[in-house]
Amino acid sequence: MKKVRVRFAPSPTGSLHIGGARTALFNWLFARKKNGAFILRLEDTDLERNLQEAEEGIMASLRWLGLDWDEGPDKGGPYGPYRQSERLAVYRREAERLLRAGLAYHCYCSPEELARQREEARKKGVVPRYDGRCRELEEEKRAQLEKAGIRPALRIKAPREGATVVKDLIRGEVTFENKTLDDFVIMKSNGVPTYNFACVVDDSLMEISHVIRAEEHLSNTPKQIIIYKLLGYPLPSFAHVPMILAPDRSKLSKRHGATAVEEFRTDGYLPEALVNYLALLGWSPGDEREKMRLEEIISLFSLEEVSKHAAIYDIKKLTWLNAQYLNDLPLERVVNDAIPFFQARGYIGEVDPQTCTYVTKVVAAIRSRVHTLAEMAEAAEYFFKDNFPYDEKGVRKYFSTVQAADLLSRGREILARTEPFDLPTVEAAYRQLIEELGISGGALIHPTRLAVSGKTMGPGLFDILVVLGKEECLKRMERAIDYIKKRTAGLASPPVRP
């Protein structure tokens, strides 16, 4: 059996979109499932729009997702080069083969002439198609045009009768009537190949066994099949994966939130969560599982189980899934991913062992309560800054009486005497004070939380106290006591959180 070889071939004109990432993932999963090869090829013949930073960004995004490639621009391989801009001589050689065989012809029509043809077709209410006026051009006329310095494009002699059938692993057989096709261009007048031609030449010469790509390319496939046949290339298997639509079933765009992989990374999503989510966006393992290990996804993945219907983008589901991974991944791994977000907010600088130990305690305390790393960094602010405002509603509820200051003073005295300052001892000491005072637990716990964090919600109070440490807790409680006294005395007070 022929070895499975698949490719992902983005154009380096922008960021890696979520749709492109899903296509890359499906190719990668198929290759790993079949013990085949995953090839990265850059379709960079659009010289005006290509960006070096886009190429680097696409490759960085793929690496971050864990989609390693076996051959590519940076790795090389037996079928290189893997940038189309470095393969122009190959395309010109194959185009010349078609020209010599009478299967293609030079077209001297100017852009203005072609525009007029399209306009005439529209006026007649028919689909615009090239009328083939250069297909049987007399040699004398051709020579005159060449002498005039007109640089021709190269068009394929497309069949005008019959049909081209695309055998798709996802969609079954899709038939295109050849009469709907025109003599399409394969080489532009500047010597650069069109997408359809370069794609076929590359896929064939790189021995791609399965072309797995987005649904939008299905309409290109009959043209490509014609090129395969005229060049005498064997056909690969085709599989066109469904579109990704917004929740309202419109085209996915920026207004629906993050759509590029680098945006998800910046927003604090984990690669495992995004890969898991993308895998289930148009494919199902056959049961109700939503959180799956990568090894499970690889073992179960099948092109035949990919849906024909559009997948609906659901940021809420991705965010939920990300929270599961934040809570389940090894703590050390989550800490490593969280550190850059803490640094970006100015909480920490260079990470030394002491800082790492403290950050680890913070992450352990809050990771089960947040959905993303960005949210984690925001929620962790009071662990690193002590000049926070107090939540306004909390102030009205817990800091409005002189008794509140007295209560916090009693709590502060207990914490000052507590040794060792660990979770069991601190909690036991506070619980004992609550019992001695004959009050509910919340009557002391809620104002203490507000005092040390400025918030009314968050991790368990005793977790917060132990992470902050005794000295920091005592300082913050003293600040809150002073604030309450000034407030109840009618004096100016620190700002409260709006």
Secondary structure, 3 states (H helix, E strand, C coil): CCCCEEEECCCCCCCCEHHHHHHHHHHHHHHHHCCCEEEECECCCCCCCCCHHHHHHHHHHHHHHCCCCCEECCCECCCCCCEHHHCHHHHHHHHHHHHHCCCEEEECCCHHHHHHHHHHHHHHCCCCCCCCCCCCCCHHHHHHHHHCCCCCEEEECCCCCCEEEEEECCCEEEEEEHHHCCCCEEECCCCCECHHHHHHHHHHHCCCCEEEEEHHHHHHHHHHHHHHHHHCCCCCEEEEECCEECCCCCECCHHHCCCEHHHHHHCCCCHHHHHHHHHCCCECCCCCCCCCCHHHHHHHCCHHHECCCCEECCHHHHHHHHHHHHHHCCHHHHHHHHHHHHHHCCCCCCCCHHHHHHHHHHHHHHHHHCCCHHHHHHHCHHHHCCCCCEEHHHHHHHCCCHHHHHHHHHHHHHHHHCCCCCHHHHHHHHHHHHHHHCCCHHHHHHHHHHHHHCCCCCCCHHHHHHHHCHHHHHHHHHHHHHHHHHHHCCCCCCCEEC
